[in-house]
Amino acid sequence: MTELQDSNQNGSLTARLLAIWHGISIPVTAIVLALLIGAIILMTSGAHPINAYVALFKGAFGNSAALGRTLEKATPLILGGLAVAFAFKAALFNIGGQGQLLLAAIFSGYLGFRLHGLPFVIHMPLALIGGALAGAAYGAIPGALKTYTGANEVITTIMLNYVAINITDFLADGPWKDTGIVARTPKVLETAVIPTWANIPLGFFIAVIVAVAIWYLLYRTTLGYEIRTVGLNPNAAQYAGVRVARTIILTMTISGLLAGLGGAIETLGVVGRFQPGFNIGLGFDGITVALLGKTNPIGVIPAALLVGAMQAGSSQMQFDAHVPFQIIDVIQALILFFVSADMIIRWILRSRVETGEQVTLSSGYGSSS
């Protein structure tokens, strides 16, 4: 009897380990392949791959200051990745994270420098939430357009990015401009600054808590079940009583809120003000993070840490190994390529095609879902 129980336990443990490997095999293999191809590129450029990667690791985790930079870089990436991953669950492709992040960044900065006389416990959360709500409102627009006009969210979010860029440029160089010739807002007040403890930014812990909360919302609540059901089959969801239109708008609103939260933390905890150009690309990097994390809210965290580490360590790699920082962008692009073209990975791993939850980028142009 005891031998039978031990055998069942060993079989259960093996099954769990296989399930874990099945879940992470594609992103892990994509990272390894990208690093190998990156090593070939480094060799052709005259650099030593091992020295370059050691310098990269040193710049990302070599000491507490390096670790703090990595966590700082990873924070908006976690939230940007969550924004994309959350929309994916309803079969929506939110490419508007950049615009949502920018609007949140400037509105949180405005609340940070405009509201005087408030204590930290009120001012900082108020500026943070205010920025996040700006992102949420901007995210709701493509959701409403898709629901009521059938406009494809990929097209509308791309176009709204340009609108946001121009709005924030106007505000930073116009009514909200600081004194001087540089287009930027005034510095936020000390009572609105997100603190850093021993080089570790508080914003990172906020992002992790939000990721866990989003996981709970998606997999432990009725709303999360409705969102995932709409993503799998909107017609069946509507037949089952789910209000599809409301769910689509709410999903894009929450997605915008998550991206906006990343922008608000960047302004209040890193830059200290809004300045055009400081947040370029963060919203788009969220797509890489979401795909690398297999659109799982918890998986987004290590994916963001990886990308954040590469960004934080790139300067050390450039200095120590004399490697152009563009190599980091190449490696990130390769990771994204292999994760997206996962049939290559499956062929390498000789694994079966997954029958579980798949990423659907869009329900089609003009689809009203």
N, C-alpha and C positions, 0 to 999 in steps of 0.2 A: 504493500500500500504506500509506504514511504517512498519507494523507488518510483512508483507511478506519479506521486505528487511532485517529486523532484523533476521528473521528466516533463510534466505539464508546465512547471514553473520555468524550466529551461526553454521549452518551446515557446512559452509566452514571451520570455525575455528576448529570444531570437526574433520573434515576430515584431516586437516593438522596435528593436534595433533596425530591422529591415525596413519598417515603416518610416522611421526617422531618416534613414539613408535614402529611401525612395523620395522623401520630401525635399532633401537638400542636395541630392546628387547632381541635378542640372546646374544650379548656381555655383556649386563648388567646382565642378568640372569646367564650367565657363571661366571661372577665375583662374584656374590652373592653366588652361589653354591660352588665355589672354596674357598671363605672365610669361609663358614660354615664348609666345610670338613677340612679346615685348622685349624679351631677352635677345632674340634674334635681331630685332631692330636696333637695340642698344649696341650689339656687337658690330653691326654694319656701320654705325655712327662713330665707332672707335672707342666706346666706353666698355667697362667691364661690368657685365650684368650683376654679378654677385655683389660687387662693391656698391653699385647703384642701388640695389634693393636693400642692402644693409643700411645705407645712408637714408633711404626712404623710411625704413623702420625706425631708425634713430630719430629722425625728424618728427615722427608721429608719436613715438612712445618712449623716447630716450630718457626723459625726465618729467617732472610734474608740469613744467611749463609746456613741454611738447604735448603731453597728454591733454592739458587744458585746451591747447589749440585744436587738437583732434576733436574733442567733445564740442568745442565751439563751432567748428565747421560742420559737425554731424547734426547739430540741433535743428537748423532750418531744413536739412535734408530729411530728417525723420518726419517732420511735419509736412514737407512737400511730398514725400513718398506716401504718407498716409492719405493726403488729399487725392492723389491719383489712385491709390489702391482702393479707397473707399468708394470712389465713383465707379471703378471697375466692377464692384460687386453688383451694381445695378445695370451692368453692361453699358456704362457711360465712359467716355474717354475725355477727361478734363485736361486739356492742354493749356487751360487758362490760369494755371497756378502762378505763373510769373506775374500776370496782371493783378491777380487777387493779392499776392504777396506785396507788390509795390504799393497798392492803395492802402493796405493795412499798415505798411511800414511808415508811410507819410502821415496817416491819420493818428497813429500811436505817437509819432514824433510831435505832431501838433498838440495833442492832449498833454504830452510830456513837458513841453515848454510853455504852454499857455495857461495851465491851471496852477495858480500860485496859492500857497497857504495850506495845502493839503498834507496830511501826514503820509508817510511811506505806505502804511498798511491800506490806505485808501487810494493814493495817487497811482502807485505802480499797478495794482490790479485794474484800476479804472482805465488807465492808458492801454494796458495789455488787452483787456476785453473790448475796449472801444475799437482798437485796430482790428482785432479778430472779427468783430461784427461788420466792419467795413468790407473785409474779405468775403464774409458770408453773404452780404447783400449783393456784392458783385458776382458771386457764384450763382446766386439765385436767378440772375438774368438769363444766362443760356439755358438753365433748367426750364424757366417759363417759356422761352422761345421754342424749345423742343416740344414742350407739352402742347402749347396752344397754336403753334404755326407749323410744326413738323421740321423746323430748322435743325440741321445736323449740328450737334454740340461741338464736333471737331472744328467746323468752320467758324462758328460763332465765338468759341473761346479763343481761337487764334486771332480773330479780328479784334476782340475785346482786349487782348494783350496790348495791341498798338494804341488803343484808346487810353488804357491805363498809363502807358509810358508817357503819352503826351499830356495827360492831366497832371501827373506827378511832376513832370518837367516844368509845366506852367506854374504850379503852386510853389515849387522849390525856387524858381527864378522870378516869382511874382509876389503875390500877397503874403506868402509865408517865408519869404527869403530873409536870411540873416544879413547883417551888415557886411559889406565887403563885396568883392567882385565875383566870388565863387558862388555858383547856384547851389544853395543848400539851406536847410532850415536851421534855426538856432539850436544849440545843445539842449537836450532835455534836462530838467531840473534833477537835482540829486535824489529828490523824493520819488522820482519815477524810474530810476535806474534799477535794472535787475542785477543783483549783486553777484560777485564771484568770490568763492571761498577757497583759499589756498590754491589758486589757479583753476579751480573747478567751477564752471559756470552753472548757476542755479537753473538757467534756462534749459540745460540738458535734462535735468530731472523732471522739469515740467513736461518736456516732450515725451519722455519715457512714460510718465503717468498718463498722458493723453493717449499714447499708443495702447496701453493696457485697457484704458476706458473704451477706446474704439473697438478693440477685440471683444470686450464684454458686450458692447452694444450690438455688434454684428452677430454674435454666436450665442448670446444668452438672453436676448430680449425679443419681443414680438416685432418691434420695428425692424430689427436686424434681419429677422426671418423674412419679413415682407420685402426688404431691399434685395435680399439674395434671391427671393422667388421671382421678383420682377426681372432681375438680371438673367435668370435661367429661362423664363418664358413669360413675357408680359401678358399674353392672352390668357394663359392658364391662371396667372395671378389675378387678373381681373375677374375671371370666372369664379375664382375662389373667394371673391369679396374684397380683395386688396384694391385700394384706391391708387391706381397706377400713376395718374397725373400728379397727385399729391406726393407720392413716394419719389418720383423723379425730381420734382422741384426741391423737396427736402434733402435728397441725397446730394444734389449739386450745391445746395446751401451749406450743408455740413462740410462738404469737400472744400468749398471756398473759405469756410471758417478755419479749417485746418491749415490751409496754405497761408491765410492771413495771420494766423497765430505765429507761424514761422517768421513772417515779415516783421511782426510787432516785436518778437524777441530779438531779432537782428538789430532793430533800431534801439530798443531800450537796454539791451544787454551787451551789444558788441560795438556798434558804430557810435551810439550816443546821440545821434541825430539822423535825419534823412538827407542823403546826398545822392543825386542821380549817378548811376554807374556802379555803386557799391554793392548792389544786389543782383547784378546781371547774371543770368543763367541759373540762379538757385531754383526757380520754379521748374525749369526744364530738367535739371538734374534729378528732380523728384520722380520723373518718369523712369530713369535708370534705376533708382533706388527701389521703386515699386516693383519693377519687373525682376530685379535681382532678389528681392524679398518674396517673390511669387505672390504678390498682392496680399500677403498675410500681414496684418498689423504688427504682430510680434516679429515676424521675419524682416520687417522694414528696419528694425533697430540695428541688427548686425550689418545689414546692407549699407545703411547710412554711415555706420562707423567705418566700414571699409573705404567707402568713397571719401569720407571726411579725413581718414588717415592718409590717403593718397594725396589729397589736396594740402594737408598740413605738412606732410613730409617732402613735398616736391621741391621746396626751396633748399632744404638740406641736401637732397639728391643732386640738385643743380650745382650747389656750392662744392660738395665733397667729390662727386664723381664727374663733374663737368658735363652734366646731361641736360639738354634743353627741357624746360618745363612742359613743353608741348607733348613730350612722351607720355606724361600722365594722362592727358586728354586722349591720346591714341589707345592706351590701355583701357581706359573707361569705355571708349567706343567699342573696343573689341569685346569687352565683357557684355555690353548691351547687345552686340551682334549675336554672340553665342547664346545668350539667354533668350533672345527673340527667335533666333533660328534654331530652336531646341531640337529639331529633327536631326541636326548634325550631332548633338550631344547624345541623343538616344541611339544613333547608329554606333557611336563610339562605345557607349555603355552596353549596347545590345539589349536595351530595356524595352519593355512593352509600352505601347502608347497608353498614356494615362486615360482613364475613363472618368476621372473625377472632375472637379471644378476647373473650368478653362477660362482663360482671359479672352473676353470679347471686346475688341477695341471700339466698335460702334455697331449700332443696329442697322446701319445703312443710311445713305443720304436720303433725307426727306422723310425718314421714318418717324412716326409720331409716337410709337410704342404705346 
